[in-house]
Amino acid sequence: MGRKYHIKKGDTVYIISGESRGQQGRVLDLQSREGKAIVEGANMVARHTKPSAKHTQGGIIRKEAPINVSNLMLVDPSTGKPTRVGRRLNENNKLVRYSKKTGEEIK
């Protein structure tokens, strides 16, 4: 079992450091055990592959590499800007994420 993070699969995130700094993208996969996430269109690497059933041609394939979760900030859905994330109980006593910038609940 991995840790709980401020981002989830499907969230839009802003990359705050690294080669892909300044880019935004959707989280395709969260590897909670390693503390990394794969962000759509960011941190692209070239993978040299042999011909196989999946890639009959083989050759160089560009794909996303994992980025450390600490280098990602959640983009606030209401403002479209990066924000820090907090957790609090809502009126149904359910733990929800909220934007520290606007105070709004993040769905």
N, CA, C and O of each residue as an XYZ file, in Angstrom:
428
protein
N       0.841     -1.189      0.000
C       0.000      0.000      0.000
C       0.879      1.243      0.000
O       1.844      1.320      0.761
N       0.555      2.210     -0.844
C       1.336      3.434     -0.953
C       0.792      4.544     -0.066
O      -0.140      4.344      0.713
N       1.394      5.714     -0.203
C       0.986      6.883      0.571
C      -0.197      7.592     -0.078
O      -0.571      7.293     -1.212
N      -0.785      8.544      0.666
C      -1.823      9.414      0.125
C      -1.145     10.680     -0.362
O      -0.268     11.214      0.318
N      -1.534     11.163     -1.516
C      -0.912     12.344     -2.086
C      -1.936     13.430     -2.364
O      -3.143     13.190     -2.326
N      -1.435     14.633     -2.644
C      -2.297     15.776     -2.923
C      -2.878     15.733     -4.335
O      -3.745     16.538     -4.677
N      -2.397     14.788     -5.162
C      -2.935     14.645     -6.517
C      -3.515     13.245     -6.693
O      -3.161     12.310     -5.975
N      -4.406     13.129     -7.659
C      -5.019     11.849     -7.985
C      -4.949     11.647     -9.492
O      -4.665     12.582    -10.242
N      -5.206     10.440     -9.920
C      -5.273     10.127    -11.342
C      -6.391     10.950    -11.968
O      -7.500     11.012    -11.437
N      -6.091     11.584    -13.107
C      -7.093     12.404    -13.789
C      -7.007     13.880    -13.464
O      -7.620     14.693    -14.157
N      -6.257     14.257    -12.420
C      -6.094     15.673    -12.064
C      -5.240     16.392    -13.101
O      -4.402     15.777    -13.759
N      -5.456     17.691    -13.243
C      -4.582     18.524    -14.066
C      -3.539     19.112    -13.131
O      -3.869     19.701    -12.102
N      -2.265     18.942    -13.506
C      -1.173     19.402    -12.654
C      -0.247     20.342    -13.410
O      -0.204     20.343    -14.640
N       0.497     21.146    -12.644
C       1.491     22.079    -13.164
C       2.844     21.578    -12.679
O       2.997     21.276    -11.496
N       3.828     21.484    -13.571
C       5.149     20.982    -13.214
C       6.001     22.161    -12.760
O       6.213     23.105    -13.521
N       6.496     22.112    -11.512
C       7.213     23.245    -10.932
C       8.732     23.130    -11.026
O       9.436     24.108    -10.776
N       9.249     21.957    -11.381
C      10.704     21.849    -11.551
C      11.046     20.695    -12.476
O      10.228     19.810    -12.726
N      12.263     20.726    -12.975
C      12.727     19.708    -13.900
C      12.729     20.234    -15.326
O      12.457     21.410    -15.568
N      13.037     19.353    -16.263
C      13.135     19.746    -17.669
C      11.800     20.205    -18.244
O      11.768     21.066    -19.124
N      10.704     19.641    -17.758
C       9.367     19.976    -18.259
C       8.710     21.082    -17.446
O       7.489     21.231    -17.484
N       9.493     21.853    -16.718
C       8.982     22.905    -15.841
C       8.106     23.898    -16.605
O       8.451     24.331    -17.705
N       6.965     24.254    -16.002
C       6.054     25.211    -16.615
C       4.950     24.565    -17.423
O       3.992     25.237    -17.805
N       5.064     23.269    -17.695
C       4.036     22.591    -18.485
C       2.880     22.153    -17.603
O       3.040     21.942    -16.401
N       1.714     22.021    -18.219
C       0.546     21.479    -17.540
C       0.122     20.210    -18.250
O       0.325     20.072    -19.456
N      -0.461     19.293    -17.519
C      -0.948     18.060    -18.127
C      -1.811     17.288    -17.156
O      -1.899     17.617    -15.973
N      -2.447     16.254    -17.678
C      -3.330     15.396    -16.888
C      -2.529     14.221    -16.334
O      -1.675     13.675    -17.032
N      -2.790     13.829    -15.099
C      -2.103     12.688    -14.486
C      -2.699     11.411    -15.077
O      -3.884     11.130    -14.899
N      -1.865     10.639    -15.783
C      -2.321      9.395    -16.399
C      -2.230      8.228    -15.420
O      -3.063      7.322    -15.445
N      -1.200      8.256    -14.547
C      -0.978      7.162    -13.613
C      -0.256      7.699    -12.396
O       0.612      8.563    -12.520
N      -0.604      7.198    -11.217
C       0.060      7.583     -9.980
C       0.705      6.343     -9.383
O       0.014      5.381     -9.050
N       2.019      6.362     -9.247
C       2.758      5.234     -8.662
C       3.046      5.591     -7.216
O       4.121      6.100     -6.896
N       2.072      5.321     -6.332
C       2.155      5.805     -4.953
C       3.292      5.162     -4.166
O       3.834      5.792     -3.258
N       3.659      3.957     -4.480
C       4.758      3.288     -3.779
C       6.092      3.992     -4.039
O       6.919      4.128     -3.138
N       6.286      4.438     -5.283
C       7.531      5.120     -5.669
C       7.449      6.628     -5.453
O       8.476      7.306     -5.453
N       6.248      7.159     -5.271
C       6.070      8.598     -5.100
C       6.215      9.348     -6.412
O       6.705     10.477     -6.437
N       5.785      8.717     -7.509
C       5.920      9.318     -8.835
C       4.588      9.289     -9.572
O       3.689      8.513     -9.250
N       4.491     10.165    -10.579
C       3.283     10.240    -11.403
C       3.693     10.385    -12.857
O       4.741     10.952    -13.165
N       2.858      9.867    -13.750
C       3.072     10.029    -15.187
C       2.091     11.086    -15.660
O       0.877     10.938    -15.515
N       2.644     12.175    -16.238
C       1.834     13.306    -16.683
C       1.797     13.314    -18.207
O       2.832     13.189    -18.861
N       0.599     13.464    -18.764
C       0.374     13.425    -20.212
C       1.173     14.524    -20.918
O       1.017     15.707    -20.615
N       2.026     14.122    -21.859
C       2.787     15.063    -22.680
C       3.988     15.702    -22.008
O       4.618     16.580    -22.597
N       4.327     15.288    -20.790
C       5.460     15.891    -20.075
C       6.541     14.849    -19.787
O       6.255     13.657    -19.682
N       7.787     15.316    -19.661
C       8.939     14.462    -19.355
C       9.064     13.318    -20.366
O       9.177     12.150    -19.992
N       9.042     13.676    -21.648
C       9.094     12.680    -22.722
C      10.509     12.097    -22.855
O      11.500     12.826    -22.803
N      10.582     10.773    -23.025
C      11.848     10.084    -23.234
C      11.748      9.232    -24.499
O      10.654      8.848    -24.912
N      12.894      8.941    -25.108
C      12.926      8.097    -26.303
C      13.232      6.671    -25.872
O      14.215      6.429    -25.172
N      12.404      5.740    -26.281
C      12.574      4.325    -25.939
C      12.904      3.574    -27.216
O      12.121      3.587    -28.165
N      14.063      2.917    -27.248
C      14.463      2.124    -28.416
C      13.900      0.725    -28.250
O      14.217      0.037    -27.279
N      13.058      0.294    -29.202
C      12.386     -1.004    -29.070
C      12.686     -1.915    -30.242
O      12.892     -1.478    -31.375
N      12.703     -3.196    -29.923
C      12.837     -4.227    -30.959
C      11.453     -4.471    -31.547
O      10.452     -4.201    -30.884
N      11.373     -4.971    -32.771
C      10.058     -5.314    -33.320
C       9.371     -6.374    -32.448
O       9.994     -7.356    -32.044
N       8.098     -6.166    -32.168
C       7.322     -7.108    -31.372
C       5.888     -7.129    -31.905
O       5.573     -6.456    -32.887
N       5.035     -7.895    -31.257
C       3.637     -7.964    -31.685
C       2.958     -6.599    -31.511
O       2.137     -6.201    -32.337
N       3.300     -5.896    -30.448
C       2.694     -4.598    -30.185
C       3.239     -3.532    -31.129
O       2.474     -2.739    -31.677
N       4.559     -3.510    -31.321
C       5.221     -2.553    -32.213
C       5.931     -3.347    -33.314
O       7.106     -3.691    -33.191
N       5.197     -3.628    -34.385
C       5.738     -4.491    -35.438
C       6.947     -3.871    -36.128
O       7.828     -4.594    -36.593
N       7.001     -2.548    -36.201
C       8.115     -1.873    -36.861
C       9.342     -1.787    -35.957
O      10.474     -1.874    -36.433
N       9.119     -1.616    -34.654
C      10.236     -1.386    -33.741
C      10.698      0.053    -33.882
O       9.935      0.894    -34.356
N      11.923      0.359    -33.486
C      12.463      1.702    -33.638
C      12.350      2.528    -32.370
O      12.247      1.986    -31.269
N      12.369      3.851    -32.533
C      12.355      4.765    -31.398
C      10.925      5.223    -31.112
O      10.240      5.754    -31.986
N      10.496      5.007    -29.882
C       9.149      5.379    -29.458
C       9.278      6.431    -28.358
O      10.041      6.249    -27.409
N       8.535      7.527    -28.484
C       8.565      8.575    -27.456
C       7.423      8.321    -26.473
O       6.277      8.123    -26.876
N       7.749      8.331    -25.185
C       6.726      8.118    -24.167
C       7.036      8.930    -22.922
O       8.150      9.424    -22.745
N       6.016      9.063    -22.048
C       6.163      9.828    -20.824
C       6.897      9.015    -19.767
O       6.643      7.823    -19.598
N       7.815      9.675    -19.056
C       8.516      9.048    -17.939
C       7.930      9.597    -16.642
O       7.380     10.698    -16.631
N       8.041      8.834    -15.540
C       7.480      9.301    -14.268
C       8.189     10.552    -13.739
O       9.387     10.739    -13.953
N       7.430     11.398    -13.049
C       7.938     12.612    -12.410
C       7.639     12.496    -10.922
O       6.576     12.004    -10.542
N       8.562     12.943    -10.077
C       8.344     12.899     -8.639
C       7.153     13.787     -8.268
O       7.010     14.894     -8.788
N       6.306     13.296     -7.371
C       5.086     13.991     -6.982
C       5.405     15.354     -6.356
O       4.601     16.281     -6.458
N       6.570     15.483     -5.709
C       6.939     16.748     -5.075
C       7.169     17.857     -6.100
O       7.178     19.034     -5.737
N       7.354     17.506     -7.366
C       7.573     18.481     -8.428
C       6.279     18.869     -9.144
O       6.320     19.533    -10.180
N       5.140     18.461     -8.602
C       3.843     18.729     -9.228
C       2.957     19.541     -8.290
O       2.953     19.327     -7.078
N       2.206     20.477     -8.871
C       1.198     21.231     -8.128
C      -0.142     21.060     -8.815
O      -0.226     21.091    -10.043
N      -1.175     20.881     -8.036
C      -2.516     20.740     -8.587
C      -2.982     22.077     -9.153
O      -2.760     23.127     -8.550
N      -3.631     22.030    -10.317
C      -4.193     23.236    -10.921
C      -5.631     23.370    -10.415
O      -6.446     22.460    -10.564
N      -5.918     24.524     -9.814
C      -7.250     24.804     -9.272
C      -8.253     24.840    -10.419
O      -8.091     25.640    -11.341
N      -9.296     23.987    -10.390
C     -10.260     23.948    -11.499
C     -11.002     25.272    -11.708
O     -11.369     25.593    -12.838
N     -11.229     26.044    -10.642
C     -11.998     27.280    -10.784
C     -11.168     28.424    -11.365
O     -11.691     29.213    -12.153
N      -9.885     28.536    -10.996
C      -9.060     29.648    -11.479
C      -8.112     29.258    -12.603
O      -7.697     30.111    -13.387
N      -7.764     27.970    -12.690
C      -6.826     27.513    -13.714
C      -5.384     27.775    -13.356
O      -4.504     27.663    -14.210
N      -5.117     28.129    -12.082
C      -3.761     28.402    -11.624
C      -3.335     27.358    -10.600
O      -4.184     26.773     -9.927
N      -2.016     27.113    -10.470
C      -1.541     26.131     -9.490
C      -1.867     26.565     -8.058
O      -1.847     27.755     -7.744
N      -2.164     25.601     -7.201
C      -2.500     25.888     -5.812
C      -2.002     24.770     -4.908
O      -1.819     23.633     -5.343
N      -1.786     25.112     -3.646
C      -1.488     24.082     -2.654
C      -2.820     23.431     -2.274
O      -3.889     24.007     -2.473
N      -2.730     22.222     -1.725
C      -3.929     21.448     -1.435
C      -3.979     21.122      0.047
O      -2.970     20.747      0.645
N      -5.166     21.267      0.639
C      -5.386     20.871      2.025
C      -6.473     19.826      2.088
O      -7.147     19.547      1.096
N      -6.638     19.241      3.284
C      -7.712     18.263      3.492
C      -8.532     18.702      4.687
O      -7.990     19.158      5.693
N      -9.848     18.560      4.569
C     -10.732     18.869      5.683
C     -12.002     18.031      5.571
O     -12.293     17.464      4.517
N     -12.750     17.960      6.663
C     -14.021     17.235      6.667
C     -15.116     18.148      6.129
O     -15.212     19.315      6.510
N     -15.945     17.598      5.233
C     -17.076     18.387      4.732
C     -18.292     18.152      5.632
O     -18.189     17.503      6.672
N     -19.434     18.684      5.220
C     -20.628     18.570      6.069
C     -21.100     17.130      6.278
O     -21.824     16.856      7.236
N     -20.704     16.209      5.401
C     -21.069     14.785      5.546
C     -20.011     13.995      6.306
O     -20.036     12.765      6.296
N     -19.069     14.694      6.973
C     -17.948     14.076      7.685
C     -17.089     13.204      6.775
O     -16.588     12.157      7.183
N     -16.930     13.659      5.533
C     -16.090     12.960      4.562
C     -14.860     13.826      4.312
O     -14.980     15.040      4.145
N     -13.679     13.212      4.285
C     -12.442     13.947      4.059
C     -12.339     14.349      2.588
O     -12.360     13.488      1.709
N     -12.230     15.645      2.317
C     -12.172     16.154      0.945
C     -10.949     17.052      0.783
O     -10.437     17.603      1.758
N     -10.488     17.191     -0.453
C      -9.384     18.101     -0.759
C      -9.959     19.484     -1.046
O     -11.059     19.615     -1.584
N      -9.191     20.520     -0.675
C      -9.624     21.879     -0.991
C      -8.423     22.716     -1.405
O      -7.285     22.432     -1.033
N      -8.705     23.756     -2.184
C      -7.678     24.670     -2.669
C      -7.331     25.649     -1.564
O      -8.220     26.283     -0.995
N      -6.045     25.782     -1.253
C      -5.609     26.714     -0.214
C      -5.715     28.158     -0.709
O      -5.796     29.083      0.100
N      -5.716     28.359     -2.043
C      -5.793     29.708     -2.604
C      -7.212     30.259     -2.506
O      -7.418     31.385     -2.053
N      -8.188     29.461     -2.931
C      -9.560     29.943     -2.983
C     -10.425     29.391     -1.841
O     -11.474     29.957     -1.534
N      -9.995     28.302     -1.219
C     -10.781     27.675     -0.155
C     -11.877     26.770     -0.678
O     -12.616     26.177      0.107
N     -11.994     26.654     -2.008
C     -13.047     25.822     -2.602
C     -12.675     24.345     -2.561
O     -11.503     23.970     -2.601
N     -13.709     23.529     -2.479
C     -13.535     22.070     -2.485
C     -13.143     21.614     -3.891
O     -13.661     22.122     -4.885
N     -12.225     20.653     -3.961
C     -11.788     20.101     -5.253
C     -12.508     18.775     -5.456
O     -12.411     17.868     -4.630
N     -13.228     18.675     -6.566
C     -13.980     17.451     -6.864
C     -13.064     16.389     -7.423
O     -13.514     15.287     -7.735
